[in-house]
Amino acid sequence: MSMFTRKWVVHISVTLVCLVIGLLSAVQLRSQQVVQPLLIEGWDYAVADLIDSNARLRSEIESLEAELVELRQVESSAAMLQSLVDEANRLRIANGLVTVSGPGVEVTATGPLSVLDLHDLINELRNAGAEALAFNGRRIVSWSAVSNDGAYVTVDGQPTAAPYSLQAIGDAVNLETALLRPGGLVSLVTQADPRIEITVQVREKVTLPVYE
C-alpha cells in the first residue's frame, strides 16, 4: 500500500470516528434535554401532592378540634346539669321530702337529759356530717323544734318519751368518732350526770321516713 493510500485511509478513519463521536454526543444531549423536563415535572407533581396532603390534614385537624370543642361544651353542660340534680337531691333530703337510707349511727340516750342536751347531740351529729336525722323515728329537719311542754320532750310539737333515740345517716366512722372522742359531748354529758347513759351503735343501713 502506497503512502498516499495509507494517509487517505487514516483520514477516512478519523473522519468516521469524529462522526460517530458527534452522533453519540448529539444523542446524549437530546436524552438529557428530554429527561431533565421529566425530572422537573415529577418533582413539581410531588411538591403539589404534598401541598394538597398538608391542606387535607389541616382541614381534618380543624374539624377534629371543632368536634372536641363541641364535646367539651356538652360535657360541661352535662356536668352542670348533674351538679344541679345533685344539689336538688341534697335539698330534698335536707328538707325531709324523701325517704332516705344509708349507713350511719343510732344514738340511744336514757336518764334525765335536758332539752339542751338533746339539742347538743343533734348539733354534734350535724357538725360531724350527718346528712339526715330522725328523733325517735320522726324525721327532723333544720327548722325542727325540740322543746319541753312541762311533761314531755316534744319534737315539732309532738310529745315523745324516753329512751331517746337519734338516727343519723352519714359517714358512720366520722359520726361515731365525733360523739365518743375523749372530752367530747357524750363524755361531758355522762360525767356531768352519772344517771345519763348514752350509747352509739354503727349501722350498715339506716332508713329515715319523710318529714311529717
C-alpha positions in Angstrom: 0.0 0.0 0.0 1.4 3.3 -1.0 2.0 6.3 1.3 -0.9 8.2 -0.3 -3.3 5.3 0.2 -2.4 4.9 3.9 -2.9 8.7 4.5 -6.3 8.5 2.8 -7.4 5.5 5.0 -6.3 7.3 8.1 -8.1 10.4 7.1 -11.3 8.5 6.4 -11.0 6.6 9.8 -10.5 9.8 11.7 -13.5 11.3 9.9 -15.6 8.3 10.7 -14.6 8.4 14.4 -15.4 12.1 14.6 -18.8 11.5 13.0 -19.6 8.7 15.5 -18.5 10.8 18.5 -20.6 13.7 17.1 -23.6 11.4 16.8 -23.2 10.0 20.3 -22.8 13.5 21.7 -26.0 14.6 20.0 -27.9 11.6 21.3 -26.7 12.1 24.8 -27.5 15.8 24.7 -31.0 15.1 23.4 -31.5 12.5 26.1 -30.6 14.9 28.8 -32.9 17.5 27.3 -35.7 15.0 27.4 -35.0 13.5 30.9 -34.5 16.9 32.6 -38.0 18.2 31.9 -39.4 14.8 33.0 -37.5 15.1 36.3 -38.7 18.6 36.8 -42.2 17.7 36.0 -42.1 14.7 38.5 -40.7 17.0 41.3 -43.4 19.6 40.7 -46.0 16.8 40.9 -44.6 15.5 44.2 -44.5 19.0 45.7 -48.0 19.7 44.6 -49.2 16.4 46.1 -47.5 17.2 49.4 -49.2 20.6 49.5 -52.6 19.0 48.8 -52.0 16.4 51.6 -51.0 19.1 54.1 -54.1 21.1 53.2 -56.3 18.0 53.8 -54.6 17.3 57.1 -55.1 20.8 58.3 -58.7 20.6 57.3 -59.1 17.3 59.3 -57.3 18.8 62.3 -59.6 21.9 62.3 -62.7 19.6 62.0 -61.5 17.4 64.9 -60.7 20.5 67.0 -64.2 21.8 66.4 -65.7 18.4 67.4 -63.5 18.5 70.6 -64.8 21.9 71.5 -68.4 20.7 71.0 -67.7 17.6 73.1 -66.2 19.8 75.9 -69.3 22.0 75.8 -71.6 19.0 76.0 -69.5 17.6 78.9 -69.6 21.0 80.7 -73.4 21.2 80.2 -73.8 17.6 81.5 -71.6 18.3 84.5 -73.6 21.4 85.3 -76.9 19.5 84.9 -75.6 16.7 87.1 -74.5 19.3 89.7 -78.0 20.9 89.7 -79.5 17.4 90.1 -77.2 16.6 93.0 -78.0 19.9 94.7 -81.7 19.3 94.2 -81.5 15.8 95.7 -79.4 17.2 98.6 -82.1 19.8 99.3 -84.9 17.2 99.1 -83.1 15.1 101.6 -82.2 18.0 103.9 -85.8 19.2 103.9 -87.2 15.7 104.6 -89.1 15.4 101.3 -88.0 11.9 100.5 -87.4 8.7 102.4 -83.6 8.2 102.7 -81.5 5.1 103.5 -77.8 4.7 104.1 -75.1 3.8 106.6 -75.0 5.8 109.8 -75.3 5.5 113.5 -78.0 5.2 116.1 -77.6 7.0 119.4 -79.6 5.9 122.4 -79.9 8.1 125.5 -81.5 7.3 128.8 -81.8 9.3 132.0 -82.6 12.9 132.9 -81.4 14.6 129.7 -82.3 18.2 129.3 -83.7 19.7 126.1 -80.3 21.5 125.8 -78.5 18.1 126.0 -80.7 16.8 123.2 -80.1 19.9 121.1 -76.3 19.4 121.6 -76.5 15.8 120.5 -78.4 16.8 117.3 -75.9 19.6 116.5 -72.9 17.4 117.2 -74.2 14.9 114.6 -74.9 17.7 112.1 -71.4 19.1 112.6 -69.9 15.7 112.1 -71.6 15.4 108.6 -75.0 13.8 109.2 -77.0 14.1 106.0 -80.4 13.3 107.6 -81.7 12.8 111.1 -84.6 11.3 113.0 -85.6 11.6 116.6 -87.5 8.6 118.0 -88.4 7.6 114.4 -89.6 11.1 113.5 -87.7 12.9 110.7 -86.2 16.2 111.8 -85.0 19.0 109.6 -83.2 22.2 110.0 -86.2 24.1 111.4 -87.4 21.3 113.7 -88.0 22.3 117.3 -87.1 20.1 120.2 -88.7 21.5 123.4 -90.4 20.6 126.6 -94.1 21.1 127.3 -93.6 20.6 131.1 -94.4 16.9 131.0 -92.7 15.5 127.9 -90.0 16.4 125.5 -91.7 17.4 122.2 -90.4 17.2 118.6 -92.2 19.7 116.4 -95.0 19.8 119.0 -95.4 16.1 119.2 -94.6 14.5 122.6 -92.0 11.8 122.8 -90.9 9.7 125.8 -87.5 8.3 126.9 -85.5 6.4 126.0 -84.5 8.9 123.3 -83.2 7.6 120.0 -81.4 9.6 117.4 -80.8 8.0 114.0 -78.3 9.7 111.7 -77.2 8.9 108.1 -73.7 9.8 107.0 -70.1 8.6 107.4 -70.6 6.2 110.3 -66.9 6.4 111.4 -66.9 10.2 111.5 -70.2 10.3 113.4 -69.1 7.8 116.0 -65.7 9.4 116.4 -67.2 12.9 116.9 -69.6 11.6 119.6 -67.2 9.3 121.5 -63.9 11.2 121.3 -62.2 11.9 124.6 -63.5 15.1 126.1 -66.4 15.1 123.6 -70.0 15.8 124.1 -71.0 12.3 125.3 -68.2 12.2 127.7 -69.1 15.6 129.2 -72.9 14.9 129.5 -72.4 11.5 131.1 -69.8 12.8 133.5 -72.0 15.7 134.5 -74.8 13.3 135.5 -74.0 9.7 136.1 -77.7 8.8 135.7 -77.4 9.6 132.0 -76.3 6.8 129.7 -75.6 7.3 126.0 -74.6 4.5 123.6 -73.6 4.9 119.9 -74.0 2.0 117.5 -72.8 1.9 113.9 -75.4 0.7 111.5 -74.8 -0.5 107.9 -78.2 0.7 106.9 -80.5 3.3 108.5 -83.8 4.2 106.9 -85.5 7.5 107.8 -89.1 8.4 106.9 -90.4 11.5 105.1 -90.8 14.6 107.3 -94.3 14.9 108.5 
